[in-house]
Structures are given as structure tokens and as C-alpha cells.
Amino acid sequence: MSSTRSRRRFTAAFKLKILSAAAQCTKPGELGALLRREGLYSSHLSVWRAAARRGEVAGLSQRRGPKPAPPDPRVKRIADLERQLVRATARAERLELIVELQKKVAQLLGLALPASGEPCESP
């Protein structure tokens, strides 16, 4: 852990809550108690009050930067289909190995296997 503390960031909702609580402080010492309890300085209040007068505090709740693009449902569908394709391909390869093994066993035992187009006859 670094020895320096990171800079605190206050949300607009927190600032508005503190400003309203500070406005309700009427008795001497209440405002100081509020600031100590929240770990704030009086300069925080003065800066936030000035921002509120300019109408900036209400706008701080919106995130800055580019708007996130809504997720495309086709991307999820494509990912699902690709996973299904990988599973089906792996299963087909396993089945081909099993068929090859069956052919070799039948050849070793001298059994005649039906051709791929002929139906299987049960005794």
C-alpha cells in the first residue's frame, strides 16, 4: 500500500445531501460536528455552495465521456452459435474416431461390416 492517500471524490448526490444537512444546522457547533463526522473541511462546503448557485452540482451526476454503446444482441447470438459449432465439431471428430476403431476391430476379427449405404440387419 502506498504511503500517500488517494484523492477523495464526492458524488453529486453526496454533495447535495451534505449541503441540505448543512442548511438545517441552526445551533452553534452543529455545522462543525457535521463536518467532523463526515471528515470534511469548511472549504468543501463553500466550493459546493458556489457550484450549487451556478447550477453545477445537479449536472455532476451525469457521467462524462462517450456514451456506452448498447450491447448488440447479434453479438451474443454469434458467440452462442460459435460455441455450439465448436462442441459439434469436437463431437463429430470423436464419433469419427469411434467409427474408425470399430472398422479396425471388425477387420481384426474378420467380421463384415455393412457399407455406409446399406441398412443394418438384426438377427
C-alpha positions in Angstrom: 0.0 0.0 0.0 1.4 3.4 -0.9 2.1 5.9 1.9 0.1 8.7 0.2 -3.7 8.6 0.3 -5.6 8.8 -3.0 -7.7 11.9 -3.6 -11.3 11.6 -2.4 -14.1 12.0 -5.0 -17.5 13.0 -3.9 -20.6 12.2 -5.9 -23.2 14.9 -6.7 -25.7 13.0 -4.5 -23.4 13.1 -1.5 -22.7 16.8 -2.1 -26.4 17.6 -2.2 -27.0 15.5 0.9 -24.3 17.4 2.9 -25.5 20.8 1.6 -29.0 20.1 2.7 -27.8 18.8 6.1 -25.6 21.9 6.5 -28.6 24.1 5.7 -30.5 22.5 8.5 -27.8 23.2 11.1 -29.1 26.1 13.2 -27.5 25.8 16.6 -23.8 26.8 17.2 -21.5 23.8 16.8 -23.9 21.7 14.7 -22.1 22.5 11.4 -18.7 21.8 12.9 -20.0 18.5 14.2 -21.4 17.6 10.8 -18.1 18.4 9.1 -16.1 16.4 11.6 -18.5 13.4 11.4 -18.2 13.3 7.6 -14.4 14.1 7.5 -14.9 17.3 5.5 -13.5 20.8 5.6 -15.4 24.1 5.6 -13.8 24.8 2.2 -15.7 21.8 0.7 -18.9 23.5 1.7 -18.0 26.8 0.3 -17.0 25.4 -3.0 -20.0 23.1 -3.2 -22.4 26.0 -2.3 -20.9 28.2 -5.1 -21.3 25.3 -7.5 -24.9 24.8 -6.4 -25.6 28.5 -7.0 -24.1 28.2 -10.5 -26.2 25.1 -11.1 -23.2 22.8 -11.5 -23.9 20.3 -8.7 -27.0 18.9 -10.2 -25.2 18.2 -13.5 -22.4 16.3 -11.9 -24.4 13.2 -11.5 -24.1 12.5 -15.2 -21.0 10.6 -16.3 -18.5 12.3 -18.5 -17.1 10.8 -21.7 -18.5 8.9 -24.6 -21.9 7.2 -24.1 -21.6 3.4 -23.8 -23.0 1.7 -26.9 -25.9 -0.6 -26.1 -25.0 -4.3 -26.5 -25.8 -5.7 -29.8 -28.0 -8.9 -29.4 -26.4 -10.3 -32.5 -23.0 -10.5 -30.9 -24.3 -12.7 -28.1 -26.1 -14.9 -30.7 -23.0 -15.2 -32.7 -20.9 -16.2 -29.6 -23.5 -18.9 -28.7 -23.5 -20.3 -32.2 -19.7 -20.4 -32.3 -19.7 -22.3 -29.0 -22.2 -24.8 -30.4 -20.1 -25.2 -33.6 -17.0 -26.0 -31.5 -18.9 -28.6 -29.5 -20.5 -30.1 -32.5 -17.1 -30.3 -34.3 -15.4 -31.9 -31.4 -18.3 -34.4 -31.1 -18.1 -35.3 -34.8 -14.3 -35.8 -34.5 -14.8 -38.2 -31.6 -17.5 -40.1 -33.4 -15.3 -40.5 -36.5 -12.5 -41.9 -34.3 -15.0 -44.4 -32.8 -16.2 -45.5 -36.3 -12.5 -45.9 -37.4 -11.9 -48.0 -34.3 -14.9 -50.2 -35.0 -13.8 -50.7 -38.5 -10.3 -51.9 -37.3 -11.8 -54.2 -34.7 -14.1 -55.7 -37.3 -11.3 -56.2 -39.7 -9.1 -57.9 -37.0 -12.0 -60.2 -36.1 -12.8 -60.9 -39.7 -16.4 -59.5 -39.5 -18.0 -58.0 -42.5 -19.4 -54.6 -41.8 -22.3 -53.3 -44.0 -21.4 -50.5 -46.4 -22.4 -47.0 -45.4 -25.4 -47.0 -47.7 -26.8 -50.5 -46.7 -29.2 -50.9 -43.8 -28.1 -52.9 -40.8 -29.8 -56.3 -40.5 -30.7 -57.6 -37.0 -30.8 -61.3 -36.4 
